[in-house]
Amino acid sequence: MSRRVEGRSAMQRADELGKRVEYLAFLLATEAYAIEIGAIVEILKPLPITEVPRADPGVVGVMSVRGRLVTVVDLKRRFRLTRTFSMNKKSRILLVDVAGEQIGLLVDEVIQVYRLAESDIEPPDVLGSEQPPHVIGIGRPHGGDVLLLLDLAPIFVE
């Protein structure tokens, strides 16, 4: 994945605003979510996926990535946003590292990388109701979508 080279003034502004963290934003149905970029190993176009009998309902199946089998999880089904599995031309699989294991996350579309300062992130309770443990905050990038920031560990680590 190529990173855009930023001008000196942008870097100076980032230093003035304090530490920033990069998040990869993506869509699940109509909702925008984001994961810290450090957890993402690779962004893949959907590869052939083999179904696994009697797997967890959120598991789509397994795929081979350079000779290694990787479990593919449909986050829409895992989060109960939909019951059916679907892919289209914009669908991507985010290869992520969770507790030392690589897992593929099926998402509807990758949006972009956001650099969020602490002032751009609010606690998850601003949404009113109690949020599940995997929602660690609400990102509000300047001029961008409202992002549900995810921590993958509570989703996959028992």
PyMOL commands that set and color helices and strands:
alter all, ss='L'
color gray80, all
select helices_A, chain A and resi 8-17+37-39+75-78+118-120+124-127+153-156
alter helices_A, ss='H'
color red, helices_A
select strands_A, chain A and resi 20-28+31-36+40-44+59-65+68-74+92-98+101-107+109-117+121-122+135-139+147-150
alter strands_A, ss='S'
color yellow, strands_A
deselect
rebuild
show_as cartoon
